[in-house]
Amino acid sequence: MSDATPSAGGMDPALDPPAVATVGTERELLQAWLDFHRQTLRWKCSGLTPEQLCEASAPPSRMSLAGLMRHMTDVEVWWFGRVAVGDESATDRYPGQDEDLCEATAPTVAADWEAFEAAIRRSDEVFATLNLDATAAWMHPRRGPVSNRWILIHMVEEWARHNGHADLIRERIDGAAGD
């Protein structure tokens, strides 16, 4: 491993996610990891034009940074709205197979960002009220009941996986890597 620090390129240093606390309650640590990963995607998207945010990663994939943001909007709405609390109005903003990941367009980026931030605010409101030991309102068709704790752990995993994609997409666009 090299001692060289990867270039953060045009990414806004003010959006660089802070280190996650290593001590705290389970709820505090789960919230801190969610906040870290959400901020990481914001950071990876910073300093780019709407057109750059919509650039596909690498053929044959059509995934883009804006597409990842749209996908995570739907993920937040689904798991915290529909699954955790059973809100029937919590539906995909971008229905259709891979629409969220692959069909982002420059003219919709601003509205997509607003929806992303609104979904996160709503998720945080739900999370603050969840009993982690309780079973979620919705039952998974293959797994059966899921606990609210499982949802939170899954969300950290989902964010981490997609931020790995964001790292690669951003580096392809302008060479910015960051941590």
N, C-alpha and C positions, 0 to 999 in steps of 0.2 A: 504494500500500500504506500502510496506517495505521501509525502508531508505537505505537498502543495494543496492549498485550499481551492476548491472549484470556484470559478468565476460566477458571481451572482448576476453578471450582465446588467440588463436594464430592469431587473426586478427591484421594486421599491424596498429599500432597507427598513423603512418604518413598518412594513408589513411582515417582516421576517418573524416567524413564530417564536415566542419566548420558550425557554426550556420548561418542560413539564415538571411539576412538583413530584418529589419522590416519597413524600410522607403526607398522609391525609386519610380521611375516611374513604370508604369505597365509592360513595357517591361523588365526593370531591375529586378523586382520582379519575373516575370515568368521565366526569364533566371536563376535567383538564385535558384528557386525551382527545375528547371530541373537539374542544376548542382549538387545540393544537392542530389537528388535522383540517378543520375548517379553515383556519388561518393559513395553513400551508397552501391550500388550493387558491385562496385569495392572492397569496404572495406569488405563486407560480403564474397567475394570470396578470399580475401587475405590470404596467409599463408597455403593454401591447395594444395595438389597435384592434377594433372589432374584427377587422378582416384577418389579422394574425390569430386572434382567439378562435377563429373558425377554420383555420388551416388544418387539414387532415394530418394525422401523425405520420404514417408511411403506408404506401400501398401494400396490401389491398385494404388495410383498415381505413375507415373514414372518420375515426374517432378524433375529436379535437378538444382543446381546453374548454371552449364554450360548451361543447357536448358533455364533457365530464361535469361541468357545473350544472347543466340541465339535468343530467342523470342523478346527481346527488340531491337536487331539489326533489325529484320524485321519490328517491330513497328515503329522505327525511319525512316527507308527507306520508308515505306508505307505512313505515315502521312505527313512527310516533303517533300518527293520526289514526290510520285504519287498524293496525295491529294492536298497538298498546291500549288505546282507549275506545276502539270500535266506532270511530267517526265515519259513518257511511259517505259523508261528503268529501272525505279525503281520497281523492282520485288523482291519477297521473295527469300532470299538466301536459305532458308530451306523449300521448298514447300511440301505440304502434310499435312493432318490433324495431328496436335500435333507433327510433326517432330521436330520443333524448340524446344519445351519444353521437349521432351521425348527421343530423339535419339542422344543426345550428347555422344561422345566417347573421351576417353583420348587422342588418337592420333590427334584429330582435334582441341583440346582446344586452342593451340597457334594460329592457323589460324582463329578460331572463335573469339578470342580476338582481333586480327588485324581487322577483319571485323567489330566488335563492335565499336572499336575506330574510324575507318574510317566513319562509319555511323553517329556517334555523331559529328564528325568534319563537315561532309556534312550538317547535320541538323542545326548546329549552323550557318553555312554560309547562309543557306536558311532563318532561323529565323531572322537574321540580316537585311534581305531585305524585310521581310513581312510587309505589311500594315495590322495591326490588325483589322481594320474596313472593309477590303475588303473581298469578297467572295473567297473561295478557288477555284482552277482551276477545281477540280473534284467535281461532284455532287453525294451525297450519295443516293443510290437507294431507301432507305426507308424514310430518313429524308429530302431529297432534298438538297438545297444549304447549305453549312456550312461556317461559317466565319473563318478566320485565327485565331481570338481570341479563338473561340471554340476549334480549333485544339490544341492550346497551353494549354488551361485548361484541355482538355481531356488527353494530354500527361502527365501533372502533376499527374492527377488521375491514369492513367495507370501505371506510374512508382511507385506511392505510393502503389497501390494495390499489384503489384508484389514484391515490397520490403518487404511487409508483409510476402509473401511466403518465400522470401530469409531469413528473420529473423528465421522462424521456421525450415527451412532446415538446416541452419548453426548451430543452437542450437542442432539439432538432430545429426549432424556429430561429433561435439567435445564439445558441451556445451557452446560455445561462444554465448553470447547474444548481448552485446553492447547496445547502445541506438537506 
